Amino acid sequence: MGLVKRLVMDVLKPHQPGFIEFSQAIAKVGVDYKVRLTLIEMDESTETLEVVVEGNDIDFAAIKSTISDMGGSLHSVDEVEVHSEVDAG
């Protein structure tokens, strides 16, 4: 089984919580997660984001749950990088 090292996701979220709070909540899911948000589009009540998460062993289910808990919606997973456990060392 491989370890997920990088996820690129398309996420829709309300204006609140803001970018920093939203990205901090995702980063707190893992001990070594690095999170980058890029605004793709904004309308009166929502923001479409590209969310990139990098880490040693990303827990996709926990990230998806955190996005939902903060009022966001995962539209798609656009890129995934997985390393075999042998390569992970």
Backbone as a chain_set.jsonl record, in Angstrom:
{"seq": "MGLVKRLVMDVLKPHQPGFIEFSQAIAKVGVDYKVRLTLIEMDESTETLEVVVEGNDIDFAAIKSTISDMGGSLHSVDEVEVHSEVDAG", "coords": {"N": [[0.848, -1.186, 0.0], [0.54, 2.223, -0.79], [1.848, 5.454, 0.243], [0.187, 8.486, 0.552], [1.394, 11.442, -0.643], [0.922, 13.927, -1.741], [-1.823, 16.018, -2.495], [-4.031, 17.55, -4.75], [-6.742, 19.573, -4.806], [-10.03, 20.649, -5.788], [-11.983, 22.947, -4.276], [-14.966, 24.248, -2.905], [-15.925, 26.912, -0.89], [-17.565, 28.827, 1.738], [-17.3, 32.442, 2.237], [-16.515, 32.855, 4.851], [-15.172, 30.489, 7.054], [-12.116, 32.442, 6.863], [-9.239, 32.435, 4.596], [-6.819, 31.871, 6.039], [-7.651, 30.67, 8.489], [-9.057, 28.494, 7.413], [-7.047, 27.084, 5.994], [-5.294, 26.536, 8.123], [-6.843, 24.799, 9.69], [-6.979, 22.552, 8.015], [-4.248, 21.936, 7.873], [-3.759, 21.163, 10.503], [-4.737, 18.613, 10.636], [-2.78, 16.722, 10.096], [0.543, 15.909, 11.306], [2.64, 16.948, 9.887], [1.701, 18.427, 7.738], [1.683, 20.481, 4.884], [0.051, 23.218, 3.56], [-1.413, 24.801, 0.789], [-3.35, 27.371, -0.477], [-5.103, 28.532, -3.298], [-6.887, 31.088, -4.741], [-9.383, 30.643, -7.057], [-11.828, 31.469, -8.095], [-14.365, 33.838, -7.202], [-17.544, 34.57, -5.841], [-20.607, 36.201, -4.802], [-21.132, 34.821, -2.392], [-19.447, 32.607, -2.145], [-16.226, 30.943, -2.496], [-14.043, 29.569, -4.842], [-11.479, 27.302, -4.622], [-8.117, 26.191, -5.194], [-6.691, 23.662, -3.513], [-3.791, 22.572, -2.119], [-2.221, 19.922, -0.579], [0.514, 18.724, 1.171], [2.473, 16.107, 2.55], [3.845, 13.476, 4.671], [2.226, 11.191, 4.956], [-0.7, 11.427, 3.979], [-3.965, 11.793, 5.21], [-6.673, 11.327, 3.59], [-9.473, 11.023, 4.061], [-9.82, 12.295, 6.543], [-9.086, 14.91, 5.888], [-11.058, 15.551, 3.996], [-13.304, 15.43, 5.682], [-12.71, 17.552, 7.436], [-12.795, 19.747, 5.687], [-15.526, 19.692, 5.043], [-16.625, 20.063, 7.626], [-15.983, 22.706, 8.007], [-17.688, 24.016, 6.389], [-17.17, 23.767, 3.733], [-16.995, 22.282, 0.409], [-15.885, 19.489, -1.283], [-15.056, 19.445, -4.556], [-13.524, 18.117, -6.513], [-10.769, 15.817, -6.85], [-7.848, 16.641, -8.186], [-5.227, 15.965, -8.598], [-2.942, 13.5, -7.509], [-0.274, 12.311, -5.575], [1.513, 9.469, -4.914], [3.667, 7.465, -2.999], [5.464, 4.404, -2.869], [5.734, 2.419, 0.102], [8.29, 1.48, 0.435], [9.81, 3.333, -0.991], [9.381, 5.531, 0.576], [11.111, 5.995, 2.701]], "CA": [[0.0, 0.0, 0.0], [1.354, 3.424, -0.905], [1.61, 6.599, 1.111], [-0.205, 9.681, -0.186], [2.333, 12.521, -0.331], [0.452, 15.221, -2.253], [-3.175, 16.071, -3.043], [-4.49, 18.824, -5.301], [-8.198, 19.46, -4.776], [-10.892, 21.785, -6.113], [-12.865, 23.08, -3.118], [-15.852, 25.403, -2.809], [-16.162, 27.245, 0.515], [-18.129, 30.156, 1.963], [-16.273, 33.449, 2.518], [-16.046, 32.604, 6.211], [-13.933, 31.031, 7.592], [-11.152, 33.005, 5.927], [-8.172, 31.567, 4.057], [-5.849, 31.421, 7.043], [-8.309, 29.714, 9.381], [-9.387, 27.302, 6.63], [-5.817, 26.324, 5.727], [-4.772, 26.047, 9.404], [-7.642, 23.633, 10.09], [-6.534, 21.414, 7.201], [-2.879, 21.608, 8.274], [-3.786, 20.514, 11.818], [-5.137, 17.211, 10.488], [-1.559, 15.918, 10.137], [1.638, 16.527, 12.068], [3.629, 17.569, 8.993], [1.034, 18.866, 6.522], [1.91, 21.801, 4.299], [-1.179, 23.521, 2.826], [-1.396, 26.007, -0.037], [-4.641, 27.695, -1.081], [-5.09, 29.503, -4.383], [-8.23, 31.502, -5.117], [-9.654, 30.461, -8.482], [-12.996, 32.274, -8.452], [-15.136, 34.293, -6.058], [-18.808, 35.227, -6.136], [-21.161, 36.916, -3.655], [-21.159, 34.062, -1.144], [-18.52, 31.482, -2.1], [-14.899, 31.012, -3.112], [-13.53, 28.32, -5.395], [-10.062, 27.249, -4.291], [-7.254, 25.042, -5.42], [-6.08, 23.342, -2.224], [-2.697, 21.613, -2.26], [-1.756, 19.426, 0.711], [1.687, 17.858, 1.071], [2.866, 15.508, 3.824], [4.438, 12.141, 4.561], [1.185, 10.164, 4.856], [-1.903, 12.248, 4.039], [-5.228, 11.126, 5.524], [-7.66, 11.971, 2.727], [-10.793, 11.035, 4.706], [-9.803, 13.322, 7.589], [-9.069, 16.213, 5.214], [-12.398, 15.726, 3.436], [-14.182, 15.71, 6.812], [-12.388, 18.892, 7.924], [-13.342, 20.686, 4.698], [-16.969, 19.679, 5.238], [-16.906, 20.653, 8.941], [-15.79, 24.153, 7.92], [-18.674, 24.549, 5.455], [-16.708, 23.624, 2.362], [-17.415, 21.138, -0.384], [-14.837, 18.986, -2.173], [-15.594, 19.23, -5.904], [-12.762, 17.088, -7.211], [-9.348, 15.615, -6.582], [-7.292, 16.864, -9.507], [-3.889, 15.38, -8.692], [-2.524, 12.715, -6.344], [1.056, 11.728, -5.647], [1.63, 8.367, -3.957], [4.953, 6.768, -3.01], [5.429, 3.114, -2.202], [6.322, 2.513, 1.432], [9.724, 1.246, 0.288], [10.395, 4.582, -1.433], [9.071, 6.588, 1.523], [12.178, 6.168, 3.69]], "C": [[0.885, 1.237, 0.0], [0.945, 4.514, 0.069], [1.285, 7.815, 0.241], [0.674, 10.83, 0.288], [1.817, 13.898, -0.739], [-0.946, 15.065, -2.832], [-3.426, 17.469, -3.589], [-5.995, 18.682, -5.478], [-8.858, 20.77, -5.203], [-11.951, 21.843, -5.024], [-13.687, 24.357, -3.239], [-16.105, 25.654, -1.333], [-16.847, 28.6, 0.614], [-17.001, 31.151, 2.265], [-15.697, 33.301, 3.926], [-16.167, 31.128, 6.505], [-13.01, 31.544, 6.485], [-10.077, 32.009, 5.532], [-7.258, 31.013, 5.133], [-6.468, 30.383, 7.96], [-8.608, 28.403, 8.66], [-8.143, 26.444, 6.399], [-5.203, 25.783, 7.017], [-5.533, 24.807, 9.874], [-7.232, 22.39, 9.306], [-5.138, 20.981, 7.635], [-2.84, 20.857, 9.602], [-4.196, 19.05, 11.761], [-3.919, 16.289, 10.597], [-0.452, 16.652, 10.86], [2.617, 17.281, 11.175], [3.006, 18.125, 7.712], [1.425, 20.297, 6.161], [0.711, 22.065, 3.392], [-0.997, 24.818, 2.055], [-2.779, 26.189, -0.657], [-4.433, 28.726, -2.172], [-6.536, 29.807, -4.739], [-8.382, 31.391, -6.633], [-10.787, 31.377, -8.93], [-13.738, 32.665, -7.181], [-16.455, 34.878, -6.557], [-19.337, 35.854, -4.851], [-21.047, 36.152, -2.344], [-20.139, 32.934, -1.039], [-17.189, 31.796, -2.787], [-14.539, 29.622, -3.632], [-12.019, 28.354, -5.231], [-9.387, 26.031, -4.891], [-6.532, 24.839, -4.086], [-5.038, 22.258, -2.459], [-2.236, 21.237, -0.855], [-0.584, 18.498, 0.446], [2.037, 17.359, 2.458], [3.403, 14.11, 3.602], [3.413, 11.027, 4.39], [-0.164, 10.85, 5.039], [-3.145, 11.383, 4.257], [-6.343, 11.841, 4.768], [-9.026, 12.076, 3.404], [-10.869, 12.126, 5.769], [-9.799, 14.72, 6.978], [-10.453, 16.517, 4.65], [-13.391, 16.086, 4.542], [-13.961, 17.126, 7.353], [-12.938, 19.959, 6.981], [-14.846, 20.81, 4.894], [-17.363, 20.352, 6.552], [-16.801, 22.179, 8.913], [-16.715, 24.791, 6.877], [-18.289, 24.438, 4.006], [-17.23, 22.364, 1.701], [-16.28, 20.746, -1.335], [-15.461, 18.695, -3.532], [-14.857, 18.127, -6.641], [-11.361, 16.98, -6.63], [-8.694, 15.641, -7.948], [-5.904, 16.26, -9.701], [-3.59, 14.649, -7.396], [-1.113, 12.217, -6.598], [1.179, 10.704, -4.525], [2.995, 7.735, -4.125], [4.766, 5.41, -2.352], [6.11, 3.262, -0.847], [7.827, 2.279, 1.396], [10.436, 2.529, -0.096], [10.285, 5.695, -0.389], [10.2, 6.903, 2.486], [13.154, 7.196, 3.396]], "O": [[1.881, 1.286, 0.723], [-0.147, 4.497, 0.637], [2.022, 8.132, -0.693], [0.698, 11.155, 1.475], [2.215, 14.912, -0.166], [-1.228, 14.115, -3.562], [-3.068, 18.46, -2.952], [-6.471, 17.802, -6.195], [-8.31, 21.854, -5.001], [-12.73, 20.904, -4.861], [-13.174, 25.408, -3.624], [-16.456, 24.732, -0.596], [-16.739, 29.427, -0.292], [-15.869, 30.74, 2.522], [-14.522, 33.59, 4.156], [-17.215, 30.551, 6.216], [-13.113, 31.133, 5.329], [-10.009, 30.897, 6.056], [-6.954, 29.82, 5.14], [-5.878, 29.327, 8.188], [-8.434, 27.325, 9.229], [-8.178, 25.227, 6.584], [-4.646, 24.685, 7.016], [-4.929, 23.869, 10.396], [-7.149, 21.299, 9.869], [-4.871, 19.785, 7.753], [-1.975, 20.005, 9.804], [-4.02, 18.322, 12.738], [-4.026, 15.188, 11.137], [-0.499, 17.872, 11.012], [3.343, 18.155, 11.649], [3.7, 18.279, 6.706], [1.486, 21.185, 7.011], [0.383, 21.233, 2.545], [-0.496, 25.807, 2.589], [-3.312, 25.274, -1.284], [-3.678, 29.683, -1.997], [-7.321, 28.897, -5.008], [-7.606, 31.972, -7.391], [-10.725, 31.983, -9.999], [-13.741, 31.919, -6.201], [-16.49, 35.588, -7.562], [-18.576, 36.022, -3.898], [-20.883, 36.764, -1.289], [-19.972, 32.357, 0.035], [-17.055, 32.762, -3.538], [-14.715, 28.624, -2.933], [-11.358, 29.307, -5.646], [-10.004, 24.981, -5.072], [-5.848, 25.739, -3.597], [-5.354, 21.167, -2.935], [-1.905, 22.101, -0.043], [-0.665, 17.6, -0.393], [1.915, 18.096, 3.437], [3.417, 13.614, 2.475], [3.702, 10.019, 3.744], [-0.711, 10.852, 6.141], [-3.347, 10.377, 3.578], [-6.889, 12.836, 5.244], [-9.67, 13.122, 3.325], [-11.887, 12.809, 5.878], [-10.448, 15.624, 7.506], [-10.96, 17.627, 4.814], [-14.233, 16.963, 4.35], [-14.922, 17.818, 7.69], [-13.486, 20.964, 7.434], [-15.381, 21.919, 4.91], [-18.322, 21.122, 6.592], [-17.452, 22.864, 9.702], [-16.549, 25.959, 6.525], [-18.989, 24.949, 3.133], [-17.825, 21.499, 2.344], [-15.781, 21.575, -2.095], [-16.3, 17.803, -3.652], [-15.472, 17.299, -7.313], [-10.843, 17.909, -6.01], [-8.949, 14.77, -8.78], [-5.459, 16.066, -10.831], [-3.941, 15.118, -6.313], [-0.791, 11.758, -7.695], [0.979, 11.016, -3.351], [3.44, 7.492, -5.246], [4.004, 5.275, -1.395], [6.965, 4.13, -0.668], [8.56, 2.814, 2.227], [11.53, 2.805, 0.395], [11.009, 6.688, -0.46], [10.233, 8.001, 3.042], [14.083, 7.406, 4.175]]}, "num_chains": 1, "name": "protein.A"}
